[in-house]
Amino acid sequence: GRRTVGGRDGMDRDGTEECDPGHFCVGGVQTACAAGVYGDRSGLGSPACSGRCRAGHYCPVGSVRPVLCSSGHYCPDGQLQIPCPAGTFGTVPGLRDSACSGFCAPGHYCPQGSVSATQQACPAGRFGTHSGLGNSSCSGPCPPGHYCPPATSSLSPSPHNSSRSARPCGGPAWFCPPGSPSPLSVSLGHYSTGGHDPLHRVSQQRCPPGSYCKAGLRIACPLGSYGNASGLFADWVNVTDMYLAERRRPPSAPPSSSPVSRMPSWRPSKPPVRAPSLSPSVPPSQEPTSSAPWLTSPAPYSPPTSWPSAGTYLQSSPTLQPTSVDMFLYDRTFECSGQCPPGHFCPSGSTTATPCPAGKYGISAGLGDANCSGDCPVGHYCPEGSVSPVPCPAGTFGSAVGMRDATCSGMCWAGGCNAASSACQEGHYCPLGSIAATQLTCGGIDRYCPAGSAAPIAVSSGYYTVGPDYSGGNPLTRTAQKLCEPGHYCVDGVQRPCPAGRFGMSAGLASPGCSGTCPEGYFCPEGSSNATSRPCPAGRYGSSAGLTDGSCSGLCAPGHYCPAGSSSPQQMPCAFLTPARAEDAGSGFRTYLTANDSTPTSIVYVNNMPMRVLSEPNSVFCPMGSILPIRPLPGYFTAGGGTTTRYKQIPCTLGSYCVNGVVHNCPPGRYGRTEGLWDPQCSGVCAKGHYCPSGSTSSTMYPCPAGKFGSTEGLTGSDCSGSCVHPLDCPPGSVRSTPILSS
């Protein structure tokens, strides 16, 4: 509990003394008592000093005794003095916790360290509905349509807090944006808007074109007139004064004298003036409480029940007899910027003269609604702003009233009208002002009327008319023209086939001569479009131009053949072949002269065309009407005509055989007993005892002569096998040289 003293540098102390109050000494060294403890006497020798500070007090370092916590603060542990938190206050000293003395009162806020529940009033334009507010923002800005004096604590008035509640702005002549400390007056030429009724307007807007403003209300320009400037107001009486007078009237008092005398019905001698920006001399917030009880107590005044909606405007009233503040009076003779011209209408509140809508017309001035003078009549159309109806254009029709544009169509939408629905029906035409789709028939086969025709159209040369699109059609209601098709010609709108024997190669022909006469070797039936598409059939020929059917000029001549398109009855000799014919095969005829054919040929030229001539011309024949040469059947030979113009085949005769159409005698030693043989073996060999010269028809054609014998078959001459030893021993037909003796 004592400390060393004396000496010069602390190293040569020469005495001691007691520790000072608020300190303790250990080992001769004095140390200040720590925060939270105190030392109320001298000579203390422990860090605990005299003891700990109690809550509600605080002890800084070196404290001699506890210090009582000051107002606006609290001391929880004896160590520190802490300011009361924002939103609370401390009215007495010695507070021990952060609750201090409680929360700040509604309508006020308490910064940190506040000593009163009403430390700071919420500023004007803001409100504080809750306790414990800690800054000047309070609970927030005054709501729109109200104003808030300082210390406003409620948004809804009641008998207990009417003086501290947010107050209604006061009527249509005033407006209160959010955070208003007091009402703002509506400027002339402006109207108040927003809020749920005229007592709670939140902003003002400049009176738009088509209306004029007074007392914070927007009023439509009367029917039949328009206003094309903004900020207009009627230069009449001060309606605001009248309104405020009505607002101050107690509910039990009779209405003030009729405002008719204060609002005379008259037309200004000069145009409405644009509104300057003005402020009221005395806003409702500054009126004495005694003269405006509705500002402080809800009892003296009950709000009207039929205010106009915020942002809307009133129609001009036809009467001058208001009964309460719910109604104001307006002069229905006020014309704003002027009267509507013809072809236009001006409903109440118009900013400009509005054109009569499409489908209507307005023949007079001063029209007040969209019906104007009425619907456009049938056969006419009325574009927007029409003064009088316009006839439907030629080619269209208007069968209903109210047509809107030159389409004269009743099928319209926002993007326009369907012109197809009002086009004159095909097969008919519609002159100016027509009222039906079939106003007039087209009139004949030599003219046509497509849909939308204003007049019939003459058919073009080389064209024919068609339609309507059903079986048979109607020659009086043709709908289109078509180019005459190949194989046809067209005159006066009628399509006819080209005559037989002629052809029409191109479209659009206009005479029966068509493109020309069918050439030789070809035929052209009626309606032919190509000169060479129908060659005369193979086996026939066409030797003249203009043939009309497949029989052409007749059948090909015997001994000749006629390929398709032949122009002569002897077009091709039977044994003459074109190179292509080598691979032809006609119906029922055999192919001949293939690449492997061994029959030699030679090449000749006929009419500059190379032809092959058979080296064995008899090997083919061509009857009348042949389309190709024909090989004869085995055992047949060709006959008739010359060697290159054979036209028939005949069975080979007895004693002969036929190969490649040529007759050959059966060789000596053989015989042919039947017709049509085709092999050199013929019918067989000659019998023994006989001989068969060339062309024999029997196996016993000739017996060997007497004195001769024939011991073998196939003997060819009268010598047979030789002479007998004894001539008398060998009668005719002997087969041995000596007779056979009997036993």
NUNU-878555 format. One line per 8 residues: their letters; for each residue x, y, z of C-alpha. Coordinates in steps of 0.05 Angstrom, whole numbers. Example, Ala and Ser with C-alpha at 12.3 -4.5 7.8 and 13.67 -1.06 7.14 Angstrom:
2
AS	246:-90:156 ~ 273:-21:143;
This chain:
743
GRRTVGGR	0:0:0 ~ 60:45:-3 ~ 104:71:-58 ~ 178:91:-60 ~ 197:163:-66 ~ 260:207:-70 ~ 323:200:-111 ~ 338:229:-178;
DGMDRDGT	329:174:-228 ~ 286:122:-193 ~ 345:78:-179 ~ 365:109:-112 ~ 298:117:-75 ~ 306:139:-3 ~ 235:137:25 ~ 162:113:20;
EECDPGHF	92:141:27 ~ 19:116:21 ~ -13:106:-48 ~ -59:162:-70 ~ -135:151:-71 ~ -157:121:-137 ~ -93:81:-141 ~ -61:18:-112;
CVGGVQTA	12:3:-98 ~ 48:-63:-104 ~ 124:-70:-98 ~ 132:5:-87 ~ 98:22:-154 ~ 34:63:-156 ~ -18:43:-209 ~ -86:76:-226;
CAAGVYGD	-148:35:-208 ~ -176:3:-272 ~ -241:25:-305 ~ -300:-6:-269 ~ -268:-3:-199 ~ -254:55:-153 ~ -206:72:-95 ~ -238:117:-43;
RSGLGSPA	-179:118:5 ~ -103:121:5 ~ -56:63:17 ~ -92:11:-25 ~ -49:-49:-42 ~ -92:-91:-89 ~ -117:-83:-162 ~ -188:-91:-135;
CSGRCRAG	-179:-24:-102 ~ -240:-8:-58 ~ -289:-49:-101 ~ -330:-51:-166 ~ -377:5:-190 ~ -451:-12:-187 ~ -498:-10:-248 ~ -526:60:-258;
HYCPVGSV	-457:87:-243 ~ -391:86:-280 ~ -319:89:-259 ~ -266:113:-308 ~ -193:94:-297 ~ -167:123:-231 ~ -237:136:-203 ~ -238:155:-129;
RPVLCSSG	-313:142:-123 ~ -370:119:-172 ~ -401:172:-217 ~ -477:172:-225 ~ -497:159:-298 ~ -522:225:-329 ~ -591:236:-361 ~ -595:210:-433;
HYCPDGQL	-546:154:-417 ~ -544:86:-384 ~ -488:49:-348 ~ -498:-26:-350 ~ -433:-52:-316 ~ -400:6:-281 ~ -347:13:-332 ~ -377:58:-387;
QIPCPAGT	-430:112:-394 ~ -468:97:-460 ~ -516:145:-495 ~ -589:121:-497 ~ -600:88:-566 ~ -636:128:-621 ~ -711:121:-611 ~ -706:120:-535;
FGTVPGLR	-695:174:-482 ~ -668:179:-411 ~ -702:231:-367 ~ -666:213:-301 ~ -594:198:-283 ~ -571:130:-260 ~ -603:88:-315 ~ -576:18:-318;
DSACSGFC	-596:-12:-386 ~ -609:7:-459 ~ -684:12:-450 ~ -668:77:-414 ~ -734:113:-395 ~ -774:84:-455 ~ -790:96:-528 ~ -796:164:-561;
APGHYCPQ	-869:188:-566 ~ -908:184:-633 ~ -901:246:-675 ~ -830:256:-649 ~ -761:226:-657 ~ -704:217:-608 ~ -632:219:-632 ~ -579:181:-592;
GSVSATQQ	-574:209:-521 ~ -643:242:-520 ~ -670:262:-451 ~ -744:272:-469 ~ -799:230:-502 ~ -813:291:-545 ~ -741:308:-558 ~ -753:329:-630;
ACPAGRFG	-820:339:-666 ~ -826:303:-732 ~ -816:359:-783 ~ -874:388:-822 ~ -888:344:-883 ~ -872:280:-846 ~ -909:237:-796 ~ -891:190:-739;
THSGLGNS	-945:139:-724 ~ -901:94:-682 ~ -862:104:-618 ~ -787:95:-617 ~ -770:135:-679 ~ -697:152:-682 ~ -686:204:-737 ~ -720:261:-774;
SCSGPCPP	-746:214:-828 ~ -797:191:-776 ~ -847:141:-805 ~ -843:173:-874 ~ -867:230:-917 ~ -938:255:-908 ~ -982:212:-954 ~ -1006:242:-1020;
GHYCPPAT	-1071:281:-1014 ~ -1054:303:-942 ~ -1010:354:-907 ~ -975:343:-841 ~ -960:398:-790 ~ -900:387:-744 ~ -908:329:-695 ~ -962:294:-737;
SSLSPSPH	-973:227:-704 ~ -1032:196:-741 ~ -1057:188:-812 ~ -1130:181:-791 ~ -1165:234:-749 ~ -1201:213:-686 ~ -1232:251:-627 ~ -1168:238:-588;
NSSRSARP	-1115:262:-637 ~ -1148:308:-687 ~ -1097:362:-675 ~ -1039:315:-691 ~ -1068:276:-750 ~ -1050:284:-823 ~ -1102:331:-853 ~ -1140:326:-918;
CGGPAWFC	-1113:373:-970 ~ -1178:412:-971 ~ -1215:408:-1037 ~ -1205:409:-1113 ~ -1175:479:-1110 ~ -1116:451:-1070 ~ -1067:394:-1079 ~ -1017:360:-1033;
PPGSPSPL	-961:319:-1063 ~ -925:269:-1018 ~ -889:302:-960 ~ -932:366:-961 ~ -924:411:-899 ~ -985:452:-923 ~ -1033:452:-983 ~ -1013:483:-1049;
SVSLGHYS	-1064:522:-1089 ~ -1081:500:-1160 ~ -1056:551:-1210 ~ -1105:584:-1258 ~ -1113:543:-1321 ~ -1096:479:-1282 ~ -1137:426:-1247 ~ -1121:382:-1188;
TGGHDPLH	-1114:307:-1197 ~ -1098:244:-1159 ~ -1126:220:-1094 ~ -1191:184:-1082 ~ -1235:246:-1078 ~ -1229:322:-1086 ~ -1210:330:-1013 ~ -1146:291:-1025;
RVSQQRCP	-1116:315:-1091 ~ -1042:302:-1099 ~ -1019:342:-1160 ~ -1041:392:-1212 ~ -1039:388:-1288 ~ -1046:440:-1341 ~ -1116:442:-1370 ~ -1109:403:-1436;
PGSYCKAG	-1138:425:-1502 ~ -1212:411:-1507 ~ -1227:436:-1437 ~ -1222:496:-1392 ~ -1207:498:-1317 ~ -1232:534:-1255 ~ -1230:520:-1181 ~ -1184:461:-1194;
LRIACPLG	-1235:426:-1238 ~ -1228:409:-1312 ~ -1290:423:-1353 ~ -1303:398:-1423 ~ -1314:448:-1479 ~ -1389:447:-1495 ~ -1419:403:-1549 ~ -1408:431:-1619;
SYGNASGL	-1345:469:-1602 ~ -1271:453:-1592 ~ -1212:481:-1555 ~ -1144:476:-1588 ~ -1102:509:-1534 ~ -1080:485:-1466 ~ -1087:523:-1401 ~ -1154:555:-1417;
FADWVNVT	-1199:581:-1362 ~ -1265:619:-1363 ~ -1257:691:-1341 ~ -1316:688:-1294 ~ -1323:696:-1218 ~ -1275:670:-1166 ~ -1305:601:-1159 ~ -1254:584:-1105;
DMYLAERR	-1285:635:-1059 ~ -1353:605:-1070 ~ -1326:536:-1058 ~ -1292:555:-993 ~ -1356:589:-970 ~ -1394:525:-982 ~ -1341:485:-945 ~ -1346:530:-884;
RPPSAPPS	-1422:524:-881 ~ -1444:481:-822 ~ -1485:420:-842 ~ -1548:447:-809 ~ -1545:515:-844 ~ -1583:525:-909 ~ -1542:530:-972 ~ -1513:597:-988;
SSPVSRMP	-1550:640:-1036 ~ -1554:610:-1105 ~ -1488:618:-1142 ~ -1527:634:-1204 ~ -1521:707:-1188 ~ -1445:698:-1179 ~ -1436:656:-1242 ~ -1477:690:-1297;
SWRPSKPP	-1486:652:-1361 ~ -1450:693:-1413 ~ -1400:683:-1469 ~ -1334:719:-1460 ~ -1323:776:-1508 ~ -1251:753:-1518 ~ -1221:683:-1525 ~ -1203:645:-1461;
VRAPSLSP	-1137:666:-1433 ~ -1079:621:-1419 ~ -1069:609:-1345 ~ -1012:644:-1309 ~ -982:611:-1249 ~ -1017:639:-1187 ~ -1016:622:-1113 ~ -1073:630:-1064;
SVPPSQEP	-1069:687:-1014 ~ -1091:644:-956 ~ -1083:568:-961 ~ -1130:526:-918 ~ -1073:506:-872 ~ -1067:579:-849 ~ -1140:593:-837 ~ -1160:604:-765;
TSSAPWLT	-1184:541:-732 ~ -1249:574:-710 ~ -1268:592:-782 ~ -1248:524:-811 ~ -1271:471:-762 ~ -1267:418:-817 ~ -1192:423:-812 ~ -1189:404:-739;
SPAPYSPP	-1250:361:-727 ~ -1287:312:-772 ~ -1354:326:-740 ~ -1375:393:-771 ~ -1369:368:-843 ~ -1390:306:-881 ~ -1355:299:-949 ~ -1399:297:-1012;
TSWPSAGT	-1417:229:-1040 ~ -1412:240:-1115 ~ -1346:276:-1131 ~ -1319:267:-1201 ~ -1262:217:-1208 ~ -1192:244:-1203 ~ -1165:266:-1270 ~ -1232:268:-1305;
YLQSSPTL	-1270:329:-1327 ~ -1343:349:-1322 ~ -1391:356:-1380 ~ -1421:424:-1388 ~ -1484:428:-1346 ~ -1550:444:-1381 ~ -1577:477:-1318 ~ -1558:533:-1272;
QPTSVDMF	-1588:505:-1208 ~ -1534:475:-1162 ~ -1556:449:-1094 ~ -1491:434:-1059 ~ -1416:435:-1065 ~ -1421:371:-1106 ~ -1440:411:-1168 ~ -1412:471:-1204;
LYDRTFEC	-1443:513:-1258 ~ -1417:523:-1328 ~ -1439:563:-1388 ~ -1463:516:-1443 ~ -1458:572:-1494 ~ -1382:576:-1486 ~ -1353:556:-1554 ~ -1279:549:-1536;
SGQCPPGH	-1240:557:-1602 ~ -1297:553:-1651 ~ -1353:513:-1684 ~ -1344:448:-1723 ~ -1342:456:-1800 ~ -1381:409:-1847 ~ -1352:339:-1851 ~ -1333:342:-1777;
FCPSGSTT	-1363:334:-1709 ~ -1345:361:-1641 ~ -1368:323:-1579 ~ -1362:356:-1512 ~ -1288:366:-1494 ~ -1262:367:-1565 ~ -1192:395:-1577 ~ -1201:400:-1651;
ATPCPAGK	-1257:388:-1701 ~ -1259:312:-1710 ~ -1271:287:-1782 ~ -1336:249:-1790 ~ -1316:175:-1787 ~ -1309:135:-1850 ~ -1377:110:-1871 ~ -1412:174:-1848;
YGISAGLG	-1419:243:-1879 ~ -1431:312:-1850 ~ -1466:359:-1896 ~ -1476:415:-1845 ~ -1434:453:-1794 ~ -1438:446:-1719 ~ -1448:371:-1715 ~ -1439:343:-1645;
DANCSGDC	-1432:268:-1650 ~ -1400:214:-1693 ~ -1464:198:-1730 ~ -1455:265:-1766 ~ -1510:271:-1820 ~ -1519:195:-1824 ~ -1495:133:-1860 ~ -1467:135:-1930;
PVGHYCPE	-1522:110:-1977 ~ -1516:47:-2020 ~ -1473:53:-2082 ~ -1430:106:-2048 ~ -1373:110:-1999 ~ -1353:163:-1949 ~ -1280:170:-1929 ~ -1264:202:-1863;
GSVSPVPC	-1286:275:-1863 ~ -1335:268:-1921 ~ -1382:326:-1932 ~ -1423:288:-1984 ~ -1424:215:-2008 ~ -1379:193:-2066 ~ -1403:142:-2118 ~ -1370:74:-2114;
PAGTFGSA	-1317:69:-2169 ~ -1332:32:-2233 ~ -1316:-42:-2223 ~ -1341:-43:-2151 ~ -1409:-42:-2119 ~ -1436:-18:-2052 ~ -1495:-60:-2031 ~ -1498:-33:-1960;
VGMRDATC	-1498:34:-1925 ~ -1437:60:-1889 ~ -1382:41:-1938 ~ -1317:72:-1915 ~ -1270:77:-1974 ~ -1264:68:-2049 ~ -1266:-8:-2041 ~ -1340:0:-2023;
SGMCWAGG	-1330:-62:-1980 ~ -1368:-80:-1917 ~ -1312:-126:-1894 ~ -1266:-77:-1858 ~ -1218:-80:-1800 ~ -1165:-35:-1769 ~ -1116:-46:-1825 ~ -1166:-31:-1882;
CNAASSAC	-1221:-62:-1922 ~ -1225:-126:-1964 ~ -1229:-100:-2035 ~ -1244:-169:-2062 ~ -1311:-171:-2025 ~ -1338:-111:-2063 ~ -1308:-125:-2132 ~ -1360:-134:-2187;
QEGHYCPL	-1374:-208:-2196 ~ -1338:-241:-2254 ~ -1380:-246:-2317 ~ -1411:-179:-2301 ~ -1390:-106:-2300 ~ -1407:-49:-2254 ~ -1409:23:-2277 ~ -1400:82:-2229;
GSIAATQL	-1446:79:-2168 ~ -1467:6:-2176 ~ -1505:-27:-2119 ~ -1502:-101:-2138 ~ -1446:-150:-2154 ~ -1483:-171:-2217 ~ -1503:-101:-2239 ~ -1498:-115:-2314;
TCGGIDRY	-1481:-180:-2352 ~ -1419:-180:-2395 ~ -1459:-191:-2458 ~ -1428:-241:-2507 ~ -1377:-294:-2523 ~ -1332:-244:-2558 ~ -1320:-205:-2493 ~ -1304:-222:-2422;
CPAGSAAP	-1310:-190:-2353 ~ -1262:-212:-2297 ~ -1280:-195:-2225 ~ -1279:-120:-2215 ~ -1295:-102:-2287 ~ -1317:-31:-2301 ~ -1336:-48:-2373 ~ -1333:-110:-2419;
IAVSSGYY	-1266:-125:-2450 ~ -1262:-146:-2524 ~ -1228:-213:-2534 ~ -1158:-208:-2564 ~ -1139:-238:-2631 ~ -1117:-310:-2622 ~ -1153:-316:-2555 ~ -1218:-347:-2533;
TVGPDYSG	-1264:-331:-2475 ~ -1278:-378:-2417 ~ -1321:-381:-2354 ~ -1359:-379:-2312 ~ -1328:-438:-2277 ~ -1384:-488:-2282 ~ -1406:-540:-2333 ~ -1431:-511:-2398;
GNPLTRTA	-1417:-440:-2378 ~ -1457:-381:-2402 ~ -1437:-344:-2465 ~ -1465:-280:-2437 ~ -1421:-281:-2374 ~ -1351:-298:-2397 ~ -1299:-284:-2343 ~ -1230:-288:-2377;
QKLCEPGH	-1193:-299:-2441 ~ -1142:-354:-2455 ~ -1090:-359:-2509 ~ -1112:-406:-2564 ~ -1080:-473:-2552 ~ -1035:-508:-2603 ~ -1077:-549:-2651 ~ -1132:-497:-2650;
YCVDGVQR	-1149:-429:-2678 ~ -1192:-375:-2645 ~ -1240:-326:-2679 ~ -1289:-280:-2642 ~ -1274:-312:-2575 ~ -1288:-384:-2597 ~ -1233:-437:-2598 ~ -1240:-488:-2655;
PCPAGRFG	-1195:-547:-2673 ~ -1151:-540:-2734 ~ -1186:-575:-2793 ~ -1166:-647:-2809 ~ -1105:-646:-2856 ~ -1076:-584:-2823 ~ -1037:-572:-2760 ~ -1028:-515:-2710;
MSAGLASP	-958:-517:-2682 ~ -960:-452:-2642 ~ -1009:-420:-2592 ~ -1051:-360:-2610 ~ -1071:-379:-2681 ~ -1127:-337:-2709 ~ -1147:-369:-2776 ~ -1171:-438:-2799;
GCSGTCPE	-1108:-445:-2841 ~ -1072:-456:-2774 ~ -996:-467:-2784 ~ -1002:-504:-2851 ~ -1018:-569:-2888 ~ -996:-637:-2863 ~ -935:-660:-2905 ~ -931:-724:-2947;
GYFCPEGS	-920:-787:-2907 ~ -959:-760:-2848 ~ -1032:-750:-2830 ~ -1065:-697:-2786 ~ -1132:-710:-2754 ~ -1174:-652:-2729 ~ -1138:-612:-2675 ~ -1068:-633:-2693;
SNATSRPC	-1012:-591:-2663 ~ -952:-622:-2697 ~ -940:-636:-2771 ~ -898:-698:-2761 ~ -926:-727:-2696 ~ -969:-777:-2734 ~ -930:-812:-2790 ~ -970:-856:-2837;
PAGRYGSS	-969:-925:-2804 ~ -917:-975:-2826 ~ -945:-1015:-2884 ~ -981:-953:-2911 ~ -959:-892:-2949 ~ -980:-820:-2957 ~ -965:-794:-3026 ~ -1001:-728:-3019;
AGLTDGSC	-1003:-670:-2968 ~ -1062:-657:-2923 ~ -1080:-729:-2905 ~ -1131:-733:-2849 ~ -1128:-803:-2819 ~ -1085:-865:-2810 ~ -1107:-899:-2874 ~ -1065:-847:-2910;
SGLCAPGH	-1062:-860:-2986 ~ -1067:-936:-2981 ~ -1028:-1000:-2970 ~ -956:-1008:-2991 ~ -948:-1041:-3061 ~ -932:-1116:-3065 ~ -857:-1130:-3069 ~ -843:-1069:-3026;
YCPAGSSS	-847:-1049:-2954 ~ -864:-981:-2924 ~ -834:-959:-2858 ~ -875:-909:-2817 ~ -878:-842:-2853 ~ -871:-870:-2923 ~ -893:-825:-2979 ~ -893:-876:-3037;
PQQMPCAF	-926:-944:-3047 ~ -858:-969:-3071 ~ -821:-936:-3014 ~ -771:-993:-3004 ~ -759:-1052:-3051 ~ -765:-1115:-3011 ~ -692:-1135:-3016 ~ -667:-1064:-3001;
LTPARAED	-651:-1048:-2929 ~ -631:-984:-2893 ~ -577:-995:-2841 ~ -629:-986:-2786 ~ -675:-1039:-2814 ~ -624:-1092:-2797 ~ -648:-1092:-2725 ~ -723:-1079:-2736;
AGSGFRTY	-774:-1129:-2715 ~ -846:-1120:-2737 ~ -906:-1152:-2704 ~ -909:-1223:-2727 ~ -846:-1219:-2768 ~ -777:-1247:-2755 ~ -716:-1205:-2744 ~ -666:-1213:-2800;
LTANDSTP	-597:-1190:-2820 ~ -569:-1186:-2750 ~ -496:-1176:-2738 ~ -487:-1251:-2742 ~ -526:-1259:-2807 ~ -484:-1295:-2858 ~ -522:-1270:-2918 ~ -474:-1223:-2955;
TSIVYVNN	-499:-1155:-2974 ~ -475:-1097:-3016 ~ -485:-1022:-3004 ~ -520:-977:-3054 ~ -546:-905:-3048 ~ -618:-886:-3063 ~ -636:-812:-3056 ~ -570:-802:-3020;
MPMRVLSE	-590:-854:-2968 ~ -544:-913:-2959 ~ -580:-979:-2970 ~ -559:-1051:-2967 ~ -581:-1099:-3021 ~ -585:-1173:-3003 ~ -539:-1216:-3045 ~ -595:-1268:-3041;
PNSVFCPM	-654:-1223:-3055 ~ -701:-1283:-3061 ~ -691:-1295:-2986 ~ -745:-1244:-2968 ~ -814:-1226:-2994 ~ -863:-1168:-2983 ~ -938:-1178:-2992 ~ -982:-1117:-2999;
GSILPIRP	-981:-1072:-2938 ~ -914:-1098:-2912 ~ -881:-1060:-2857 ~ -816:-1101:-2862 ~ -787:-1154:-2908 ~ -806:-1225:-2888 ~ -764:-1287:-2890 ~ -802:-1344:-2922;
LPGYFTAG	-819:-1403:-2880 ~ -774:-1464:-2883 ~ -794:-1505:-2945 ~ -822:-1444:-2981 ~ -794:-1403:-3038 ~ -809:-1331:-3056 ~ -845:-1312:-3119 ~ -876:-1253:-3157;
GGTTTRYK	-844:-1189:-3180 ~ -770:-1185:-3193 ~ -713:-1214:-3155 ~ -714:-1155:-3106 ~ -789:-1147:-3104 ~ -817:-1215:-3085 ~ -885:-1209:-3055 ~ -908:-1280:-3038;
QIPCTLGS	-882:-1348:-3014 ~ -901:-1417:-3044 ~ -890:-1486:-3014 ~ -832:-1523:-3045 ~ -857:-1573:-3099 ~ -848:-1649:-3098 ~ -778:-1670:-3114 ~ -748:-1606:-3088;
YCVNGVVH	-728:-1570:-3024 ~ -725:-1495:-3009 ~ -672:-1456:-2972 ~ -673:-1379:-2962 ~ -732:-1374:-3010 ~ -697:-1410:-3067 ~ -720:-1476:-3098 ~ -669:-1532:-3104;
NCPPGRYG	-681:-1602:-3135 ~ -671:-1659:-3089 ~ -600:-1684:-3104 ~ -589:-1747:-3147 ~ -599:-1810:-3106 ~ -652:-1777:-3063 ~ -725:-1762:-3072 ~ -777:-1713:-3047;
RTEGLWDP	-845:-1743:-3042 ~ -877:-1684:-3002 ~ -882:-1609:-3012 ~ -846:-1559:-2968 ~ -781:-1596:-2957 ~ -724:-1551:-2933 ~ -666:-1600:-2926 ~ -622:-1629:-2981;
QCSGVCAK	-635:-1698:-2951 ~ -705:-1689:-2979 ~ -750:-1749:-2962 ~ -694:-1801:-2964 ~ -649:-1844:-3008 ~ -671:-1880:-3070 ~ -691:-1954:-3059 ~ -647:-2013:-3082;
GHYCPSGS	-659:-2034:-3153 ~ -678:-1963:-3170 ~ -643:-1899:-3185 ~ -665:-1827:-3172 ~ -640:-1771:-3215 ~ -643:-1699:-3190 ~ -714:-1677:-3173 ~ -741:-1748:-3161;
TSSTMYPC	-807:-1751:-3125 ~ -807:-1825:-3105 ~ -758:-1875:-3076 ~ -774:-1921:-3135 ~ -772:-1864:-3184 ~ -738:-1906:-3238 ~ -725:-1982:-3236 ~ -655:-2004:-3257;
PAGKFGST	-662:-2025:-3332 ~ -663:-2098:-3352 ~ -594:-2127:-3352 ~ -575:-2078:-3296 ~ -579:-2086:-3222 ~ -580:-2039:-3162 ~ -551:-2071:-3101 ~ -547:-2007:-3060;
EGLTGSDC	-592:-1949:-3041 ~ -583:-1879:-3068 ~ -566:-1897:-3139 ~ -566:-1835:-3182 ~ -565:-1859:-3254 ~ -591:-1914:-3300 ~ -525:-1953:-3296 ~ -547:-1969:-3226;
SGSCVHPL	-495:-2016:-3194 ~ -473:-2046:-3260 ~ -491:-2098:-3313 ~ -513:-2169:-3296 ~ -470:-2229:-3319 ~ -526:-2253:-3359 ~ -570:-2196:-3380 ~ -630:-2240:-3384;
DCPPGSVR	-621:-2258:-3312 ~ -636:-2186:-3289 ~ -705:-2161:-3304 ~ -719:-2085:-3290 ~ -710:-2068:-3217 ~ -661:-2124:-3202 ~ -620:-2117:-3139 ~ -571:-2174:-3153;
STPILSS	-525:-2189:-3211 ~ -545:-2263:-3212 ~ -612:-2295:-3197 ~ -623:-2336:-3135 ~ -636:-2410:-3153 ~ -688:-2449:-3115 ~ -672:-2517:-3083;
